[in-house]
Amino acid sequence: MDPSRFPRRRRHGPPLHVLAQSEHWIVVAKPPSLLVHRSELMPGAEAALQVVRDQVGRRVYPIHRLDRPASGCLLFATTQEWAGPLSAAMASPDAQKTYLAFVRGYFKEEGPVTIDRPMKDDNGILREASSTVWCLGRSHEPRCSLLRVQPRTGRYHQVRRHVRDLMHPIIGDTDHGDSKVNRWWRDNGGTTRLGLHCASLSIPLPDGTRLEAQSPLFEDHFQVWSAQPWWPDALAAYPALALPPLPMRDAPPPPIEGEQPIGDDDGAPDDPEDDDVVDRGLPED
């Protein structure tokens, strides 16, 4: 589709870094502080859905979501025909989603730990939820660890809640974390946001191939994590940490005088094809 299809969209910041792409889908590296799609609570905020849509010049369909302060691999379908199959593939037992979680405390377990703790959905019904956790690095001073987490289901805040249930909440987590620890790391450790990064996706595709994508850290995580005593151990256990970090995203440029600062097409209503205004219940890990 001709990019001129969207001639006067919201003024965005720079394009998102593409990690993998085909004619049916695209995986980008979502930077921190960027919404996946607009919400009723933040209708004027910049969102990845619109950025990627304008970047590829066609409508895109989010397959999953990441919390606004989280970063890493984010998958969109670029054709409507593949949106459903990709969603099913993301939820299949053969899909692998790997997260890196920077957590409070010294993680004592040596081998993988599996946590199976059901979580309530939006209707208050308990649903199966399972994650496997490995320790990549840990230290007593400061007391923190880096974990690799692979959720096998996609419940709301699953990774954040499961590591909290292991008594190792994510540093910077204002919903499920430790406020005193968060404050210490903000004041003394340079941590300004949630310590959660979607490092990789490996998903079976309808055509028999696999989608493989890997996201480097962003500069803020890289600077904090690489300064910790456990960093050499983490590099040995997970070499992808050594990938050159991605730059932080600049804020969108201010509107030109006379242009509408919020909204599309000279203040006209959103494109009716945009599925981007409210939370559609996408899986969130």
Buried (B, 14 or more C-beta within 10 A) or exposed (E): EEEEEBEEBBBBBEEBBBBBBBEBBBBBBBBBBBBBBBBEEEEEBBBBBBBBBBBBBBBBBBBBBBBBBBBBBBBBBBBEEBBEBBBEBBBEEEBBBBBBBBBBBBBEBEEEBEBEBEBEEEEEEEBEBBBBBBBBBBBEEBEBBBBBBBBBBBBBBBBBBBBBEBEBBBBBBEEBBBEEBBEBBBEEBEBEBBBBBBBBBBBBBEEEEBBEBBBBBBBBBBEBBBEBEBBEBBBEBBEBBEEEBBEEBEEBEEEEEEEBEEBBBEEEEBBEEBBBEEBEEBBBB
